[in-house]
Amino acid sequence: MSSQEIIKIEDDFTLIRFQNDSSEPFFGQHEVGSGLIQFHFGIKGNAKFLFNQGTYALDLKEEKSLLLYNPQKELPLNLELAPNS
């Protein structure tokens, strides 16, 4: 089973937790406004961030982190979460 949990801590500070216990990839999406700093943490398993309708991908491996920031362009969250991640 796959899940997405959204916890709003305060304005412009949101925690989004993804979990994929299935044997198939899970795809998650969330709109993110421009000028916001995004911190991503791979606790277990692997994920792939997709940009420009999937033409560009950035991997996030287990126990690694990723910071995304672009003050001029929105960077919506478009995520492919590997099985058992």
Secondary structure as GFF3:
##gff-version 3
##sequence-region A 1 85
A	DSSP	beta_strand	2	10	.	.	.	ID=ss1
A	DSSP	beta_strand	13	20	.	.	.	ID=ss2
A	DSSP	beta_strand	26	30	.	.	.	ID=ss3
A	DSSP	beta_strand	38	42	.	.	.	ID=ss4
A	DSSP	beta_strand	47	51	.	.	.	ID=ss5
A	DSSP	beta_strand	56	60	.	.	.	ID=ss6
A	DSSP	beta_strand	64	68	.	.	.	ID=ss7
A	DSSP	beta_strand	77	81	.	.	.	ID=ss8
###
